Amino acid sequence: QVQLVESGGGLVQAGGSLRLSCVASGFTFSLYDMSWYRQAPGKERELVAAMRDSGGSTQYADSVKGRFSISKENRRNTVYLQMKNLQPEDTAVYYCHADGSEFGADYIYWGQGTQVTVSS
């Protein structure tokens, strides 16, 4: 059974930091590109940060560059999102996302989301 379980969200004041974690199971984690998306109320889901399966290439939304950092530990099947200098506009539900191929097919998986709320 495939699972992506996020944790680490919460309420933080502007300028604060949080680290989100996503633990994966049920698929070969090292073969998948891992990403974090977010969705604020009334807005579309957007890509925040992504890391290729090799861990050597990253991509960030312009709005979080220099503040957020994505990393992964293949031996722990875990991807992280370190968030610094959080601002009220970062308030959203953050989702873990996996995209990869194995057994001759392409797969996409989503976590259930974790709420991040930044107060001004």
C-alpha positions as YAML, in Angstrom:
chain: A
units: angstrom
residues:
- id: 1
  name: GLN
  ca: [0.00, 0.00, 0.00]
- id: 2
  name: VAL
  ca: [1.43, 3.35, -1.08]
- id: 3
  name: GLN
  ca: [1.55, 6.06, 1.54]
- id: 4
  name: LEU
  ca: [2.98, 9.56, 1.75]
- id: 5
  name: VAL
  ca: [2.62, 10.85, 5.30]
- id: 6
  name: GLU
  ca: [3.39, 14.52, 5.92]
- id: 7
  name: SER
  ca: [4.14, 16.05, 9.29]
- id: 8
  name: GLY
  ca: [5.64, 19.20, 10.75]
- id: 9
  name: GLY
  ca: [2.98, 21.74, 9.91]
- id: 10
  name: GLY
  ca: [1.56, 24.14, 12.44]
- id: 11
  name: LEU
  ca: [1.08, 27.74, 13.48]
- id: 12
  name: VAL
  ca: [4.08, 30.05, 13.41]
- id: 13
  name: GLN
  ca: [4.63, 33.80, 13.55]
- id: 14
  name: ALA
  ca: [5.92, 35.73, 10.57]
- id: 15
  name: GLY
  ca: [9.69, 35.37, 10.33]
- id: 16
  name: GLY
  ca: [9.63, 31.94, 11.92]
- id: 17
  name: SER
  ca: [10.67, 28.54, 10.59]
- id: 18
  name: LEU
  ca: [9.18, 25.10, 10.13]
- id: 19
  name: ARG
  ca: [10.46, 21.85, 8.71]
- id: 20
  name: LEU
  ca: [8.01, 19.58, 6.95]
- id: 21
  name: SER
  ca: [8.69, 15.86, 6.59]
- id: 22
  name: CYS
  ca: [7.13, 13.32, 4.26]
- id: 23
  name: VAL
  ca: [7.71, 9.62, 4.86]
- id: 24
  name: ALA
  ca: [7.05, 7.39, 1.88]
- id: 25
  name: SER
  ca: [6.21, 3.70, 1.78]
- id: 26
  name: GLY
  ca: [4.93, 1.17, -0.71]
- id: 27
  name: PHE
  ca: [7.11, 2.18, -3.66]
- id: 28
  name: THR
  ca: [10.80, 2.46, -4.53]
- id: 29
  name: PHE
  ca: [11.49, 5.92, -3.14]
- id: 30
  name: SER
  ca: [14.87, 6.37, -4.82]
- id: 31
  name: LEU
  ca: [13.31, 6.07, -8.29]
- id: 32
  name: TYR
  ca: [10.92, 8.97, -7.81]
- id: 33
  name: ASP
  ca: [11.13, 12.71, -8.21]
- id: 34
  name: MET
  ca: [9.81, 14.24, -5.00]
- id: 35
  name: SER
  ca: [8.05, 17.58, -4.69]
- id: 36
  name: TRP
  ca: [6.14, 19.80, -2.32]
- id: 37
  name: TYR
  ca: [3.02, 21.62, -3.46]
- id: 38
  name: ARG
  ca: [0.75, 23.97, -1.55]
- id: 39
  name: GLN
  ca: [-2.80, 25.16, -1.83]
- id: 40
  name: ALA
  ca: [-4.14, 28.25, -0.13]
- id: 41
  name: PRO
  ca: [-7.90, 28.84, 0.33]
- id: 42
  name: GLY
  ca: [-9.48, 29.89, -2.95]
- id: 43
  name: LYS
  ca: [-6.30, 29.33, -4.92]
- id: 44
  name: GLU
  ca: [-4.98, 26.61, -7.19]
- id: 45
  name: ARG
  ca: [-2.43, 24.11, -5.99]
- id: 46
  name: GLU
  ca: [1.08, 25.29, -6.87]
- id: 47
  name: LEU
  ca: [4.52, 23.75, -7.00]
- id: 48
  name: VAL
  ca: [6.74, 24.95, -4.16]
- id: 49
  name: ALA
  ca: [9.88, 22.83, -4.52]
- id: 50
  name: ALA
  ca: [11.01, 19.74, -6.39]
- id: 51
  name: MET
  ca: [13.96, 17.38, -6.34]
- id: 52
  name: ARG
  ca: [14.91, 14.85, -8.98]
- id: 53
  name: ASP
  ca: [15.22, 11.20, -8.01]
- id: 54
  name: SER
  ca: [19.01, 11.44, -8.01]
- id: 55
  name: GLY
  ca: [18.85, 14.32, -5.56]
- id: 56
  name: GLY
  ca: [21.12, 16.41, -7.74]
- id: 57
  name: SER
  ca: [18.64, 18.86, -9.23]
- id: 58
  name: THR
  ca: [16.19, 21.13, -7.46]
- id: 59
  name: GLN
  ca: [13.53, 23.60, -8.52]
- id: 60
  name: TYR
  ca: [11.77, 26.29, -6.50]
- id: 61
  name: ALA
  ca: [8.87, 28.64, -6.97]
- id: 62
  name: ASP
  ca: [10.10, 32.22, -7.28]
- id: 63
  name: SER
  ca: [8.14, 33.19, -4.18]
- id: 64
  name: VAL
  ca: [10.13, 30.83, -1.93]
- id: 65
  name: LYS
  ca: [13.63, 31.00, -3.44]
- id: 66
  name: GLY
  ca: [16.21, 31.74, -0.78]
- id: 67
  name: ARG
  ca: [13.78, 30.87, 2.03]
- id: 68
  name: PHE
  ca: [12.79, 27.23, 1.42]
- id: 69
  name: SER
  ca: [15.02, 24.22, 0.87]
- id: 70
  name: ILE
  ca: [14.07, 20.70, -0.24]
- id: 71
  name: SER
  ca: [16.13, 17.66, 0.65]
- id: 72
  name: LYS
  ca: [15.68, 13.91, 0.76]
- id: 73
  name: GLU
  ca: [17.12, 10.92, 2.57]
- id: 74
  name: ASN
  ca: [16.74, 7.80, 0.47]
- id: 75
  name: ARG
  ca: [17.74, 5.52, 3.35]
- id: 76
  name: ARG
  ca: [14.84, 6.92, 5.39]
- id: 77
  name: ASN
  ca: [12.41, 7.20, 2.46]
- id: 78
  name: THR
  ca: [11.86, 10.78, 3.56]
- id: 79
  name: VAL
  ca: [11.72, 14.15, 1.85]
- id: 80
  name: TYR
  ca: [11.94, 17.41, 3.78]
- id: 81
  name: LEU
  ca: [10.98, 21.02, 3.22]
- id: 82
  name: GLN
  ca: [12.88, 23.46, 5.40]
- id: 83
  name: MET
  ca: [11.01, 26.76, 5.49]
- id: 84
  name: LYS
  ca: [12.58, 29.93, 6.89]
- id: 85
  name: ASN
  ca: [11.41, 33.52, 7.19]
- id: 86
  name: LEU
  ca: [7.82, 32.40, 6.78]
- id: 87
  name: GLN
  ca: [5.30, 35.02, 5.75]
- id: 88
  name: PRO
  ca: [1.48, 35.13, 6.00]
- id: 89
  name: GLU
  ca: [1.25, 34.46, 2.26]
- id: 90
  name: ASP
  ca: [2.91, 31.09, 2.87]
- id: 91
  name: THR
  ca: [-0.22, 29.97, 4.72]
- id: 92
  name: ALA
  ca: [-1.57, 26.91, 2.92]
- id: 93
  name: VAL
  ca: [-1.99, 23.16, 3.04]
- id: 94
  name: TYR
  ca: [1.31, 21.62, 1.95]
- id: 95
  name: TYR
  ca: [1.27, 18.37, 0.02]
- id: 96
  name: CYS
  ca: [3.99, 15.82, -0.64]
- id: 97
  name: HIS
  ca: [4.10, 14.52, -4.23]
- id: 98
  name: ALA
  ca: [5.94, 11.61, -5.84]
- id: 99
  name: ASP
  ca: [6.37, 11.12, -9.58]
- id: 100
  name: GLY
  ca: [8.29, 8.22, -11.06]
- id: 101
  name: SER
  ca: [8.42, 5.02, -13.04]
- id: 102
  name: GLU
  ca: [8.84, 1.42, -12.03]
- id: 103
  name: PHE
  ca: [7.57, -1.96, -13.18]
- id: 104
  name: GLY
  ca: [7.16, -0.46, -16.67]
- id: 105
  name: ALA
  ca: [4.60, 2.16, -15.71]
- id: 106
  name: ASP
  ca: [4.43, 5.77, -14.53]
- id: 107
  name: TYR
  ca: [3.01, 6.59, -11.12]
- id: 108
  name: ILE
  ca: [2.02, 9.75, -9.27]
- id: 109
  name: TYR
  ca: [1.23, 9.77, -5.57]
- id: 110
  name: TRP
  ca: [-0.01, 12.49, -3.19]
- id: 111
  name: GLY
  ca: [0.05, 12.82, 0.55]
- id: 112
  name: GLN
  ca: [-2.94, 13.96, 2.59]
- id: 113
  name: GLY
  ca: [-1.46, 17.38, 3.32]
- id: 114
  name: THR
  ca: [-0.32, 19.29, 6.38]
- id: 115
  name: GLN
  ca: [-1.55, 22.75, 7.35]
- id: 116
  name: VAL
  ca: [0.91, 25.62, 7.69]
- id: 117
  name: THR
  ca: [-0.45, 28.84, 9.14]
- id: 118
  name: VAL
  ca: [1.69, 31.97, 9.44]
- id: 119
  name: SER
  ca: [0.38, 34.80, 11.59]
- id: 120
  name: SER
  ca: [1.40, 38.42, 11.08]
...
